[in-house]
Amino acid sequence: MARYDSVMAFAWDDWNVEHIGAHDVTPMEAEYVVDHVQPPWPDQKGDEKLLVWGPTEDGRLLQVIFTLKHPDEVAFEALTMEEWAGLGENDRIVYVVHAMELTPVMKQRYRKRRKAP
């Protein structure tokens, strides 16, 4: 995830998995969109949230909203042992708070925005 310095892992818990699942989005899809974000995203939103729009590996267009958390802000169970072992002192963890498929209007805006210089 080169566009976000020092981000190494995604934190998943029952709440965020269920929340995005209610919108028919899987954690793998949300991670892919965040990992492969292209300019002009991410957009900074209030409350330290970041918003990205982009395609899944299968080409489905999603909106993903997330925060970047310090390791001490994340429950131990939210990461694997390998992920914890790979984290450095200044690394941040992605916590997805919302994800959904883009609406038809959003898809039009996405295509226009991607073409803009």
Biotite code that builds the C-alpha atoms (Angstrom):
import biotite.structure as struc

atoms = struc.array([
    struc.Atom([0.000, 0.000, 0.000], chain_id="A", res_id=1, res_name="MET", atom_name="CA", element="C"),
    struc.Atom([2.520, 2.554, -1.164], chain_id="A", res_id=2, res_name="ALA", atom_name="CA", element="C"),
    struc.Atom([0.201, 5.573, -1.011], chain_id="A", res_id=3, res_name="ARG", atom_name="CA", element="C"),
    struc.Atom([-0.149, 5.323, 2.776], chain_id="A", res_id=4, res_name="TYR", atom_name="CA", element="C"),
    struc.Atom([3.233, 5.440, 4.420], chain_id="A", res_id=5, res_name="ASP", atom_name="CA", element="C"),
    struc.Atom([3.709, 2.843, 7.136], chain_id="A", res_id=6, res_name="SER", atom_name="CA", element="C"),
    struc.Atom([0.467, 0.922, 6.685], chain_id="A", res_id=7, res_name="VAL", atom_name="CA", element="C"),
    struc.Atom([1.033, -2.785, 7.083], chain_id="A", res_id=8, res_name="MET", atom_name="CA", element="C"),
    struc.Atom([-2.209, -4.568, 7.961], chain_id="A", res_id=9, res_name="ALA", atom_name="CA", element="C"),
    struc.Atom([-5.996, -4.487, 8.041], chain_id="A", res_id=10, res_name="PHE", atom_name="CA", element="C"),
    struc.Atom([-7.853, -4.903, 11.335], chain_id="A", res_id=11, res_name="ALA", atom_name="CA", element="C"),
    struc.Atom([-11.063, -6.920, 11.136], chain_id="A", res_id=12, res_name="TRP", atom_name="CA", element="C"),
    struc.Atom([-13.531, -7.557, 13.919], chain_id="A", res_id=13, res_name="ASP", atom_name="CA", element="C"),
    struc.Atom([-17.131, -8.758, 14.077], chain_id="A", res_id=14, res_name="ASP", atom_name="CA", element="C"),
    struc.Atom([-18.508, -5.233, 13.738], chain_id="A", res_id=15, res_name="TRP", atom_name="CA", element="C"),
    struc.Atom([-16.751, -4.135, 10.554], chain_id="A", res_id=16, res_name="ASN", atom_name="CA", element="C"),
    struc.Atom([-17.039, -7.553, 8.865], chain_id="A", res_id=17, res_name="VAL", atom_name="CA", element="C"),
    struc.Atom([-20.792, -7.617, 9.547], chain_id="A", res_id=18, res_name="GLU", atom_name="CA", element="C"),
    struc.Atom([-21.234, -3.968, 8.556], chain_id="A", res_id=19, res_name="HIS", atom_name="CA", element="C"),
    struc.Atom([-19.633, -4.296, 5.124], chain_id="A", res_id=20, res_name="ILE", atom_name="CA", element="C"),
    struc.Atom([-21.234, -7.723, 4.700], chain_id="A", res_id=21, res_name="GLY", atom_name="CA", element="C"),
    struc.Atom([-24.635, -6.050, 5.012], chain_id="A", res_id=22, res_name="ALA", atom_name="CA", element="C"),
    struc.Atom([-23.622, -4.170, 1.848], chain_id="A", res_id=23, res_name="HIS", atom_name="CA", element="C"),
    struc.Atom([-22.506, -7.415, 0.141], chain_id="A", res_id=24, res_name="ASP", atom_name="CA", element="C"),
    struc.Atom([-18.817, -6.529, 0.389], chain_id="A", res_id=25, res_name="VAL", atom_name="CA", element="C"),
    struc.Atom([-16.171, -8.948, 1.672], chain_id="A", res_id=26, res_name="THR", atom_name="CA", element="C"),
    struc.Atom([-13.051, -7.980, 3.628], chain_id="A", res_id=27, res_name="PRO", atom_name="CA", element="C"),
    struc.Atom([-10.933, -9.239, 0.701], chain_id="A", res_id=28, res_name="MET", atom_name="CA", element="C"),
    struc.Atom([-12.726, -6.889, -1.705], chain_id="A", res_id=29, res_name="GLU", atom_name="CA", element="C"),
    struc.Atom([-12.336, -3.883, 0.617], chain_id="A", res_id=30, res_name="ALA", atom_name="CA", element="C"),
    struc.Atom([-8.648, -4.629, 1.145], chain_id="A", res_id=31, res_name="GLU", atom_name="CA", element="C"),
    struc.Atom([-8.056, -4.916, -2.598], chain_id="A", res_id=32, res_name="TYR", atom_name="CA", element="C"),
    struc.Atom([-9.688, -1.537, -3.288], chain_id="A", res_id=33, res_name="VAL", atom_name="CA", element="C"),
    struc.Atom([-7.635, 0.184, -0.572], chain_id="A", res_id=34, res_name="VAL", atom_name="CA", element="C"),
    struc.Atom([-4.404, -1.561, -1.619], chain_id="A", res_id=35, res_name="ASP", atom_name="CA", element="C"),
    struc.Atom([-4.870, -0.586, -5.277], chain_id="A", res_id=36, res_name="HIS", atom_name="CA", element="C"),
    struc.Atom([-6.202, 2.948, -4.884], chain_id="A", res_id=37, res_name="VAL", atom_name="CA", element="C"),
    struc.Atom([-5.360, 5.322, -7.730], chain_id="A", res_id=38, res_name="GLN", atom_name="CA", element="C"),
    struc.Atom([-5.325, 9.123, -7.806], chain_id="A", res_id=39, res_name="PRO", atom_name="CA", element="C"),
    struc.Atom([-7.339, 11.251, -7.274], chain_id="A", res_id=40, res_name="PRO", atom_name="CA", element="C"),
    struc.Atom([-8.145, 9.173, -4.191], chain_id="A", res_id=41, res_name="TRP", atom_name="CA", element="C"),
    struc.Atom([-7.991, 8.972, -1.194], chain_id="A", res_id=42, res_name="PRO", atom_name="CA", element="C"),
    struc.Atom([-10.240, 11.811, -0.079], chain_id="A", res_id=43, res_name="ASP", atom_name="CA", element="C"),
    struc.Atom([-9.840, 13.055, 3.480], chain_id="A", res_id=44, res_name="GLN", atom_name="CA", element="C"),
    struc.Atom([-13.156, 13.080, 5.334], chain_id="A", res_id=45, res_name="LYS", atom_name="CA", element="C"),
    struc.Atom([-14.070, 14.311, 8.798], chain_id="A", res_id=46, res_name="GLY", atom_name="CA", element="C"),
    struc.Atom([-13.090, 12.388, 11.925], chain_id="A", res_id=47, res_name="ASP", atom_name="CA", element="C"),
    struc.Atom([-9.759, 11.316, 10.360], chain_id="A", res_id=48, res_name="GLU", atom_name="CA", element="C"),
    struc.Atom([-11.538, 9.083, 7.842], chain_id="A", res_id=49, res_name="LYS", atom_name="CA", element="C"),
    struc.Atom([-10.268, 8.400, 4.339], chain_id="A", res_id=50, res_name="LEU", atom_name="CA", element="C"),
    struc.Atom([-12.502, 7.543, 1.407], chain_id="A", res_id=51, res_name="LEU", atom_name="CA", element="C"),
    struc.Atom([-11.490, 5.639, -1.713], chain_id="A", res_id=52, res_name="VAL", atom_name="CA", element="C"),
    struc.Atom([-13.400, 4.579, -4.806], chain_id="A", res_id=53, res_name="TRP", atom_name="CA", element="C"),
    struc.Atom([-12.058, 1.858, -7.012], chain_id="A", res_id=54, res_name="GLY", atom_name="CA", element="C"),
    struc.Atom([-12.472, -1.537, -8.609], chain_id="A", res_id=55, res_name="PRO", atom_name="CA", element="C"),
    struc.Atom([-12.218, -4.903, -6.914], chain_id="A", res_id=56, res_name="THR", atom_name="CA", element="C"),
    struc.Atom([-10.098, -7.605, -8.516], chain_id="A", res_id=57, res_name="GLU", atom_name="CA", element="C"),
    struc.Atom([-13.256, -8.639, -10.407], chain_id="A", res_id=58, res_name="ASP", atom_name="CA", element="C"),
    struc.Atom([-13.941, -5.069, -11.588], chain_id="A", res_id=59, res_name="GLY", atom_name="CA", element="C"),
    struc.Atom([-16.792, -4.274, -9.199], chain_id="A", res_id=60, res_name="ARG", atom_name="CA", element="C"),
    struc.Atom([-16.645, -0.581, -8.225], chain_id="A", res_id=61, res_name="LEU", atom_name="CA", element="C"),
    struc.Atom([-16.682, 0.049, -4.472], chain_id="A", res_id=62, res_name="LEU", atom_name="CA", element="C"),
    struc.Atom([-16.508, 2.882, -2.012], chain_id="A", res_id=63, res_name="GLN", atom_name="CA", element="C"),
    struc.Atom([-14.429, 2.104, 1.078], chain_id="A", res_id=64, res_name="VAL", atom_name="CA", element="C"),
    struc.Atom([-14.144, 4.392, 4.107], chain_id="A", res_id=65, res_name="ILE", atom_name="CA", element="C"),
    struc.Atom([-11.437, 3.673, 6.658], chain_id="A", res_id=66, res_name="PHE", atom_name="CA", element="C"),
    struc.Atom([-9.256, 5.106, 9.384], chain_id="A", res_id=67, res_name="THR", atom_name="CA", element="C"),
    struc.Atom([-5.558, 4.613, 10.050], chain_id="A", res_id=68, res_name="LEU", atom_name="CA", element="C"),
    struc.Atom([-4.948, 3.401, 13.584], chain_id="A", res_id=69, res_name="LYS", atom_name="CA", element="C"),
    struc.Atom([-1.827, 3.082, 15.677], chain_id="A", res_id=70, res_name="HIS", atom_name="CA", element="C"),
    struc.Atom([-1.176, -0.510, 16.841], chain_id="A", res_id=71, res_name="PRO", atom_name="CA", element="C"),
    struc.Atom([-2.087, 0.345, 20.431], chain_id="A", res_id=72, res_name="ASP", atom_name="CA", element="C"),
    struc.Atom([-5.588, 1.361, 19.230], chain_id="A", res_id=73, res_name="GLU", atom_name="CA", element="C"),
    struc.Atom([-6.364, -2.071, 17.766], chain_id="A", res_id=74, res_name="VAL", atom_name="CA", element="C"),
    struc.Atom([-7.592, -5.168, 19.592], chain_id="A", res_id=75, res_name="ALA", atom_name="CA", element="C"),
    struc.Atom([-5.039, -7.974, 19.629], chain_id="A", res_id=76, res_name="PHE", atom_name="CA", element="C"),
    struc.Atom([-7.530, -10.385, 18.028], chain_id="A", res_id=77, res_name="GLU", atom_name="CA", element="C"),
    struc.Atom([-7.998, -8.089, 15.001], chain_id="A", res_id=78, res_name="ALA", atom_name="CA", element="C"),
    struc.Atom([-4.650, -9.152, 13.482], chain_id="A", res_id=79, res_name="LEU", atom_name="CA", element="C"),
    struc.Atom([-2.810, -12.405, 12.996], chain_id="A", res_id=80, res_name="THR", atom_name="CA", element="C"),
    struc.Atom([0.414, -13.154, 14.849], chain_id="A", res_id=81, res_name="MET", atom_name="CA", element="C"),
    struc.Atom([2.310, -12.681, 11.565], chain_id="A", res_id=82, res_name="GLU", atom_name="CA", element="C"),
    struc.Atom([0.732, -9.247, 11.067], chain_id="A", res_id=83, res_name="GLU", atom_name="CA", element="C"),
    struc.Atom([1.604, -8.183, 14.628], chain_id="A", res_id=84, res_name="TRP", atom_name="CA", element="C"),
    struc.Atom([5.167, -9.447, 14.167], chain_id="A", res_id=85, res_name="ALA", atom_name="CA", element="C"),
    struc.Atom([5.550, -7.418, 10.964], chain_id="A", res_id=86, res_name="GLY", atom_name="CA", element="C"),
    struc.Atom([4.455, -4.110, 12.462], chain_id="A", res_id=87, res_name="LEU", atom_name="CA", element="C"),
    struc.Atom([6.950, -1.414, 13.279], chain_id="A", res_id=88, res_name="GLY", atom_name="CA", element="C"),
    struc.Atom([6.654, 1.320, 15.872], chain_id="A", res_id=89, res_name="GLU", atom_name="CA", element="C"),
    struc.Atom([5.392, 3.924, 13.382], chain_id="A", res_id=90, res_name="ASN", atom_name="CA", element="C"),
    struc.Atom([3.188, 1.654, 11.293], chain_id="A", res_id=91, res_name="ASP", atom_name="CA", element="C"),
    struc.Atom([-0.519, 2.249, 10.936], chain_id="A", res_id=92, res_name="ARG", atom_name="CA", element="C"),
    struc.Atom([-3.325, -0.277, 10.605], chain_id="A", res_id=93, res_name="ILE", atom_name="CA", element="C"),
    struc.Atom([-6.297, 0.126, 8.260], chain_id="A", res_id=94, res_name="VAL", atom_name="CA", element="C"),
    struc.Atom([-9.662, -0.170, 9.996], chain_id="A", res_id=95, res_name="TYR", atom_name="CA", element="C"),
    struc.Atom([-12.518, -0.262, 7.475], chain_id="A", res_id=96, res_name="VAL", atom_name="CA", element="C"),
    struc.Atom([-15.647, 1.447, 8.790], chain_id="A", res_id=97, res_name="VAL", atom_name="CA", element="C"),
    struc.Atom([-17.818, 1.269, 5.663], chain_id="A", res_id=98, res_name="HIS", atom_name="CA", element="C"),
    struc.Atom([-17.844, -0.288, 2.194], chain_id="A", res_id=99, res_name="ALA", atom_name="CA", element="C"),
    struc.Atom([-20.486, -0.510, -0.507], chain_id="A", res_id=100, res_name="MET", atom_name="CA", element="C"),
    struc.Atom([-20.865, -0.883, -4.248], chain_id="A", res_id=101, res_name="GLU", atom_name="CA", element="C"),
    struc.Atom([-20.999, 2.449, -6.046], chain_id="A", res_id=102, res_name="LEU", atom_name="CA", element="C"),
    struc.Atom([-24.462, 3.539, -7.131], chain_id="A", res_id=103, res_name="THR", atom_name="CA", element="C"),
    struc.Atom([-25.028, 4.279, -10.848], chain_id="A", res_id=104, res_name="PRO", atom_name="CA", element="C"),
    struc.Atom([-24.633, 8.032, -10.190], chain_id="A", res_id=105, res_name="VAL", atom_name="CA", element="C"),
    struc.Atom([-21.437, 7.434, -8.212], chain_id="A", res_id=106, res_name="MET", atom_name="CA", element="C"),
    struc.Atom([-20.081, 5.257, -11.054], chain_id="A", res_id=107, res_name="LYS", atom_name="CA", element="C"),
    struc.Atom([-20.594, 8.155, -13.491], chain_id="A", res_id=108, res_name="GLN", atom_name="CA", element="C"),
    struc.Atom([-18.772, 10.518, -11.114], chain_id="A", res_id=109, res_name="ARG", atom_name="CA", element="C"),
    struc.Atom([-15.997, 7.945, -10.664], chain_id="A", res_id=110, res_name="TYR", atom_name="CA", element="C"),
    struc.Atom([-15.398, 7.688, -14.424], chain_id="A", res_id=111, res_name="ARG", atom_name="CA", element="C"),
    struc.Atom([-15.426, 11.477, -14.886], chain_id="A", res_id=112, res_name="LYS", atom_name="CA", element="C"),
    struc.Atom([-13.083, 12.047, -11.963], chain_id="A", res_id=113, res_name="ARG", atom_name="CA", element="C"),
    struc.Atom([-10.632, 9.373, -13.151], chain_id="A", res_id=114, res_name="ARG", atom_name="CA", element="C"),
    struc.Atom([-10.386, 11.121, -16.547], chain_id="A", res_id=115, res_name="LYS", atom_name="CA", element="C"),
    struc.Atom([-9.890, 14.624, -15.094], chain_id="A", res_id=116, res_name="ALA", atom_name="CA", element="C"),
    struc.Atom([-6.302, 15.947, -15.213], chain_id="A", res_id=117, res_name="PRO", atom_name="CA", element="C"),
])
